[in-house]
Every structure is written in structure tokens, then in C-alpha cells.
Amino acid sequence: MEQRLAAIRGDAPPKRHNARTIAALTGNPGCTRRAVLDGAGVDKPALAGRVGFPARFGQSRFAITRGNIFEAQVKADGGAELLRLVAERLGVPVPTAASWTDLGDGDDPATRARRSATLLTEAVSPVDTDADADEPTGAGESRCADEPAALFDHPMLGLVVAGQRVHLEPDLVAARLGGRFHVVEIKSFPVIDGQADPAKVAAAAVQSAVYVLALRELFTARGHDPHLVSHEVVLVCPRDFSNEPVAHLLDVRRQLLVVRRQLDRMDRLDTLLADVPADFTADPAADPAILAGSLARVPARYAPDCLASCELAYFCRHEARGQTGALGRPVREALGGIADVGEVLALAGGEPATEPERAEAAALLRTAARLRADALTTA
């Protein structure tokens, strides 16, 4: 299969995933085109530019700089303020002692990953090992009040995606707080009057679930209970329009299931490739016309949400013109799977359904068209 994937992406080495790209995989799990391209490690930004539909999203330099400044501020003084925020949000006493280990500099990713794995698993104490994985946050408080906390800055974790091991780097892992390990994500988007942008919070939750899954798999591989890693992630953001940090808990159990399911699907690439033409290519160096024709032979499942997370979204949107999917998943599902907008309009206009399973959708469309006409007449 590796030879097949190499032929798909061309001479370039496979693009490695990170937490953002893995999280993006969960946004449209039914898209075969994206699963194949990501499984092969295709350079999708280069591919999108080559076929004439370059990606138009990404973080601005200003946002990246602002995020780095906020993260440095939160982690100042050995993470003292960060530790207080996390402990208070988890409902446990603020530890009187804490170690700070910076794992973000120096060696290559593989070496950093090995060092991170060793130090993180060494932080598991006998008290942690005996803890009930299902007890709520704070239940280990009496056992662990005297245990020093451990903060691991930018540890390097690993996860297998489509048969390739990728490296992931959470902002922080806090260990031995309430007997558990907690992933801490620091984001620069504000929490105003106690509310943050729901879309950004949802994206942070999925990204954090990727880190939780990677840390749990590390613990499993080292013979520890994976549920020592809590499903509650601590999200730290600026409050209102200041740089004052505020912490919130995110329960990522649902996101963990979604990420695991999509990764399992990526591991079954051989099944997906069975329906992909043998001469399919996504090599950015190929002729644009050949690439566009090749992509058209692998089914996509475009939805407007793709514009925020997939580099090929503008190509797929152009391709989906006249299709109900281009109007969004709710519209496509409400129409009972009728894919063509022209057919929808014909049914709404009174044309009989050619297939029995579309009779109900046709009746609803005719009713909707009549109600719309009555409303316009009344107006």
C-alpha cells in the first residue's frame, strides 16, 4: 500500500500531520477524497494552487504573534499563575510545590518524543496508579494533597495516522493534580462576559482530544492505566479585552470518540483505495488538467464547513455547483438524499418523482413551494 500512496502523491515526501490537521479530519468523515489525500500525505495547499483554487484560510502572523505573547505571559515565573488557574478550575488545592520541565527545545522530534515519554511516565506515582479512573476530578485530593505537581511544557507526543507516526506538541501537561494528568491548551481568542466564540471553542476541544488520545496511548504502551489522563481539558484564554488569563474546563469525551473513529477509518486505507482508480494521481507536479480530472474521479462530500478546514474546499465547492450538498449538510439531509438542485426544483414545481423513495420528499417540496408562493402573494 505504501507504494500505491507514494504513486498518488508523486516524488515529494509525505506531509506530516499535526493536531490541527488531525482535528480537521473529523469535520467531514464521509469525504473519501480527503481521506485518500491525507492518508497518502499529499501536499494539499500545493495541489489546490496547482488546480487553480488556492486555499484562503490560515492564521495571520498577527494572531500567531499575539498567541505566543499570551502563552509566554501565562507561563512566566515557572508557571506559578498557570498552576493556580488550573488547580482552582479543577477544584483541588493549589500545590505548595511544583516542578517545571521544558521539553520544547533542543533535539529532533523523535528524541524529544522519547524524552517526553520517559519523563511523563516517570511522573506516575503509586498513588496515581491506585486511583479509580472513573472518579470525578478532585476525588484524589486527599490522597494527592502532599504530592508535588509536575508541569511539562511542550512535551512531544506521538500518534499513528494512516500507518505513519506523527509528532504532536500540546502547550502543557499538568500532572498529579487530583490524581490525574490534564492537557492544558492556551489560546489567544478572548472570553468576553464568560462566553467565547463557540466555533473556536469547538475547534480547541477537538484539537485537545487529539492530545489526550496521544497521551493515553503513551500510557497504555508503557503499562499504565490510560484513564490517568483526564477527559477534562483545561482551556486558558484572555478574559474580555485584557491579557488577564482565565481557565475553563472542556469535557472532550465525545471528541475522543470522533477522533478515534476517524483514525480507525484512516487505518483502513486499503479498503478506500480499492474503489480509487489505479491511475489516480494527486502529484502537485502533474499537469493541472490531469489533476482536476483525476480528483473528479474520487468522490468528495463538500459542505460549506469545509471552507474553514480543508485546503481543497474551493475546488470542491466549484465542482459541487448545482448540487444540494453545496447548500450544507442539513439541506442535503432534509431533501432525502436528492443530490441535484435541478431535480429539487422540478419536484417542487409538480414533476412526479421517478423513484418511489423520493415520493415523500417530492410531496414536502411541493408543499413548501405552495406555502412560499402564498406568502409572496400575500406580501
Disulfide bonds with the S-S distance in Angstrom:
none
